[in-house]
């Protein structure tokens, strides 16, 4: 199909509006990190490396975004200057308001060296950045990182009920974009009560952020990336129509090369070698994993093109912010008004949950 779904990422042309991230070396076992970076570069998308430091093999790839997180794990000039951009992590969808925890059993020698902590000790990330308590503090950090690296700076936050205020503040800090992580995002480093019950869906956060940025004259040139339970081309298309520029996909990437969702990430005993202890055998085959991930990205890209084609569009820009092509199901009028999407008209056969099969009359009685 002659449909362009590419986007410009600060001077780099991507083949699709996909950001793979951010999963750290330590949370993942090394080879998955390499496979993600390799697939991102070869497929023409971009990948975030997470907060665990820069794996030597991942450093060879250009289409990566490095992360400046609250614990400053592995921070040095070479890390900050790698890749295409820097991401200041304030929060994430799976654990809004709290920090991170990599259990000591997973902090083996190479992880300890990269994170600059004792081997076998728990790697704890504080909830806040202790040098960022206001938009003014954030603006100073953004400027310092941009001056130091000469790269664009993004800010990653969790989707919460005041996300529109946060996004406008991030834009006024002179950051070049925001990564909004919605409820339902995955991690192996948070209590279930937090992961399953805090935050708001990305579908509700993005349109409000898009509107507020426009109302405050801060939308032009400001990148909005949204994530949280995104898997398919239709998920990406809907997010673009709601007002995002790109979609953040993480768990789906892992599923493409073996994750079975057994929720054992934190144990160091992943049965598919994705989040197991570093150096444990068998290791994930990088070539196999990157090939599978590229196949998934290729299918997702083709699906996105098909959706645009069906809508009579030949460029992704035509879908941006087109909330008028969407309808909202299973929500009330207040939500529909807030996000700017019309409430769907649901009839008896609108959804399979409501469907009752027709019983024909006995005409021969």
C-alpha positions in Angstrom: 0.0 0.0 0.0 1.3 3.5 -0.9 0.7 4.9 2.6 3.4 6.7 4.6 3.3 5.9 8.3 6.8 7.2 9.0 7.6 10.0 11.5 10.5 12.4 12.1 12.2 11.7 15.4 14.4 14.8 16.0 16.0 14.6 12.5 15.9 10.8 12.1 13.2 9.4 9.9 11.5 6.4 11.4 9.5 3.9 9.3 6.7 3.7 11.9 5.6 5.7 15.0 6.9 3.1 17.4 9.1 3.6 20.5 10.2 0.3 22.2 10.9 0.9 25.8 12.0 1.4 28.4 13.4 -1.9 29.7 16.7 -1.9 31.5 19.7 -4.2 31.4 19.2 -6.0 34.7 15.4 -6.2 34.5 16.1 -8.0 31.2 19.0 -10.4 30.9 21.2 -8.7 28.3 20.5 -10.6 25.1 16.9 -9.3 25.0 18.2 -5.7 25.4 20.5 -6.4 22.4 17.7 -7.9 20.4 15.5 -5.0 21.0 18.1 -2.4 20.0 19.1 -4.5 16.9 15.5 -4.9 15.8 14.7 -1.2 16.3 17.6 -0.1 14.2 17.0 -2.6 11.4 13.2 -2.0 11.4 13.6 1.8 11.5 12.0 2.5 14.8 13.5 3.6 18.1 14.1 1.9 21.5 14.6 3.2 25.0 17.3 1.4 27.1 15.8 2.0 30.5 17.6 3.0 33.7 20.1 0.2 34.3 23.1 1.6 32.4 24.3 1.0 28.8 25.0 -2.6 27.8 28.2 -2.6 25.7 26.5 -4.4 22.8 23.5 -2.1 22.9 25.9 0.9 22.7 26.7 -0.1 19.1 23.3 0.8 17.9 22.2 4.4 17.0 18.4 4.2 17.3 18.3 4.2 21.1 17.2 6.7 23.8 19.1 6.7 27.0 17.5 7.3 30.3 18.3 9.7 33.2 16.4 8.2 36.2 16.2 8.9 39.9 19.0 6.5 41.0 21.4 7.7 38.2 22.5 4.1 37.7 25.5 3.9 35.3 25.5 7.6 34.6 28.5 8.9 32.7 29.2 11.1 29.7 29.5 8.3 27.3 26.1 6.9 28.2 24.4 10.3 28.0 25.9 11.0 24.6 24.8 7.6 23.1 21.8 7.3 20.8 19.3 9.9 19.6 17.9 11.5 22.7 17.8 11.5 26.5 14.8 10.6 28.5 14.3 12.0 32.1 12.2 9.3 33.8 9.9 10.9 36.4 7.5 8.0 36.6 6.0 5.1 34.7 2.5 3.7 34.2 3.0 0.4 36.1 4.1 2.2 39.3 3.1 5.9 39.4 4.5 7.7 42.4 7.0 5.0 43.5 10.5 4.1 42.7 12.1 0.9 41.4 13.5 -2.3 42.9 15.9 -4.8 41.3 16.3 -7.7 43.7 19.9 -8.4 44.9 19.8 -11.9 43.5 19.7 -10.3 40.0 22.5 -7.9 40.7 25.4 -10.0 39.4 28.9 -8.8 38.7 28.3 -7.1 35.3 25.1 -5.4 36.6 26.9 -4.2 39.7 29.7 -2.8 37.6 27.4 -0.9 35.3 25.1 0.4 38.0 28.1 1.2 40.3 26.6 -0.7 43.3 27.8 -3.7 45.3 27.2 -7.1 43.8 24.3 -8.9 45.4 22.7 -5.7 46.8 19.2 -4.6 46.0 19.2 -1.8 43.4 16.7 0.7 44.7 15.5 3.8 42.7 14.0 6.5 44.9 10.5 7.7 44.0 11.5 11.3 43.3 14.5 12.9 41.8 16.0 14.7 44.8 17.1 17.6 42.6 13.7 18.0 40.8 10.8 19.2 42.9 9.3 21.8 40.5 9.0 22.8 36.9 11.9 25.2 37.4 14.1 22.4 38.7 13.1 20.3 35.7 13.9 23.1 33.4 17.4 23.4 34.8 18.0 19.7 34.4 16.6 19.7 30.8 19.0 22.6 29.9 22.0 20.9 31.6 21.4 17.6 29.8 20.8 19.3 26.4 23.9 21.5 26.8 26.0 18.4 27.8 24.8 16.0 25.1 23.6 18.3 22.4 20.6 16.0 22.0 16.9 16.4 22.5 15.5 15.7 26.0 12.2 14.0 26.7 10.4 13.5 30.0 8.7 10.3 31.0 5.7 10.4 33.4 2.8 8.2 34.5 -0.7 8.9 33.3 -2.5 10.3 36.3 -5.5 12.5 36.9 -3.5 15.8 36.6 -1.6 14.7 33.5 -2.6 17.7 31.5 -1.1 20.1 34.0 2.1 18.0 34.1 2.4 17.9 30.3 2.1 21.7 30.0 4.7 22.1 32.7 7.0 19.7 30.9 6.6 21.7 27.7 7.3 24.9 29.5 10.5 23.3 30.9 11.8 23.4 27.3 11.9 19.6 27.0 11.2 18.6 23.4 8.7 15.9 24.2 6.9 13.8 26.8 6.4 10.0 27.1 3.1 9.3 28.9 2.8 5.8 30.4 -0.8 4.7 31.0 -2.3 2.3 33.5 -1.8 -1.4 32.7 1.8 -1.0 31.6 4.0 -3.9 32.6 6.9 -4.3 35.1 8.4 -6.8 37.4 9.3 -4.2 40.0 6.2 -2.9 41.7 3.6 -4.2 44.1 0.5 -5.7 42.4 -1.7 -3.3 44.3 0.0 -0.4 42.6 0.4 -1.9 39.1 -3.2 -3.1 38.9 -5.1 -0.2 40.5 -3.2 3.1 40.1 -3.1 5.5 37.1 -5.5 6.2 34.2 -5.7 4.5 30.8 -3.6 6.1 28.1 -6.7 6.5 25.9 -8.0 9.0 28.4 -4.7 10.8 29.0 -3.5 11.5 25.5 -6.5 13.5 24.1 -6.6 15.7 27.2 -2.9 16.4 27.0 -3.1 17.1 23.3 -5.9 19.6 23.9 -4.2 21.4 26.8 -0.9 21.7 24.9 -2.8 23.3 22.0 -4.7 25.6 24.2 -1.5 26.8 25.8 0.3 27.2 22.5 2.8 24.4 23.3 1.9 21.6 20.9 3.8 22.5 17.7 7.2 20.8 17.7 6.5 19.0 21.0 6.6 15.2 20.7 3.9 13.2 22.5 4.5 9.5 23.0 1.8 7.3 24.7 2.0 3.8 26.0 0.3 1.3 28.2 -1.4 -2.0 27.0 -0.7 -1.3 23.3 -0.3 -4.4 21.2 -1.9 -4.0 17.7 -2.0 -1.7 14.7 -5.5 -0.7 15.8 -4.1 0.3 19.2 -1.5 2.5 17.6 -4.0 4.0 15.1 -6.4 4.9 17.8 -3.7 6.5 19.9 -2.5 8.7 16.9 -6.1 9.7 16.3 -6.5 10.6 20.0 -3.6 13.0 19.6 -0.3 11.2 20.2 2.7 11.3 17.7 4.1 7.9 18.6 3.2 4.8 20.5 5.3 3.2 23.2 5.3 -0.6 23.0 7.1 -2.9 25.5 5.4 -6.0 26.7 4.2 -6.8 23.2 7.8 -6.7 22.0 8.8 -9.3 24.7 5.8 -11.5 23.7 7.0 -11.4 20.1 10.2 -13.3 21.1 9.0 -15.6 23.8 7.5 -14.0 26.9 4.7 -16.2 28.2 3.4 -13.7 30.8 4.1 -16.0 33.8 4.8 -13.0 36.0 8.2 -14.3 37.3 10.3 -11.3 36.1 11.5 -10.4 39.6 12.5 -13.9 40.6 15.5 -14.4 38.3 14.0 -17.6 37.0 12.3 -16.6 33.8 11.5 -19.8 31.9 12.2 -18.2 28.5 15.5 -16.5 29.4 14.2 -12.9 29.1 14.4 -11.7 32.6 16.6 -14.4 34.2 19.8 -13.8 36.1 22.6 -12.5 33.9 24.8 -15.3 32.7 22.1 -18.0 33.4 21.8 -20.6 30.7 20.3 -21.1 28.2 20.7 -17.5 26.8 18.2 -16.1 24.4 19.4 -16.2 20.8 19.8 -12.6 19.7 19.4 -13.2 16.0 16.2 -15.3 16.5 14.7 -12.8 18.9 15.5 -9.7 16.8 14.1 -11.5 13.7 10.8 -12.3 15.5 10.5 -8.7 16.8 11.1 -7.3 13.3 8.4 -9.6 12.0 6.0 -8.2 14.6 7.0 -4.6 13.8 6.5 -5.3 10.1 3.1 -6.8 10.6 2.1 -3.9 12.9 3.3 -1.4 10.3 1.4 -3.1 7.5 -1.7 -3.2 9.7 -1.4 0.6 10.4 -1.1 1.2 6.6 -4.2 -0.8 6.0 -6.2 1.2 8.6 -5.1 4.5 7.0 -5.9 3.2 3.5 -9.4 2.2 4.7 -9.9 5.7 6.1 -8.9 7.2 2.7 -5.6 8.6 4.1 -2.2 8.2 2.6 -0.1 9.8 5.3 0.0 9.3 9.1 -0.2 13.1 9.6 -3.8 13.0 8.3 -4.8 10.8 11.2 -3.1 12.9 13.9 -5.7 14.2 16.4 -8.6 13.1 14.3 -10.9 12.2 17.3 -13.9 12.6 15.0 -13.1 9.2 13.4 -13.4 7.5 16.7 -16.4 6.4 18.9 -16.3 5.7 22.6 -17.8 2.5 24.0 -18.6 1.5 27.5 -18.2 4.9 29.0 -20.4 7.8 30.1 -21.1 11.2 28.6 -18.7 13.0 31.0 -15.8 10.9 29.8 -16.7 11.3 26.2 -16.9 15.1 26.6 -13.6 15.2 28.4 -11.6 13.3 25.8 -13.5 14.8 22.8 -14.8 11.6 21.3 -18.5 10.9 20.6 -20.2 8.3 22.6 -21.1 5.2 20.5 -24.7 4.2 19.9 -25.0 0.7 21.1 -27.8 -1.5 20.0 -28.8 -5.1 20.7 -26.3 -6.5 18.3 -23.6 -3.9 18.6 -21.4 -6.2 20.7 -21.1 -9.9 21.2 -21.7 -9.5 24.9 -25.2 -8.3 24.2 -25.9 -10.6 21.3 -28.9 -13.0 21.6 -29.3 -15.4 18.7 -32.5 -15.2 16.8 -34.7 -18.3 17.2 -36.7 -18.9 14.0 -40.4 -19.6 14.2 -41.6 -23.1 13.7 -43.2 -22.4 10.3 -44.3 -26.1 9.9 -46.2 -26.2 13.2 
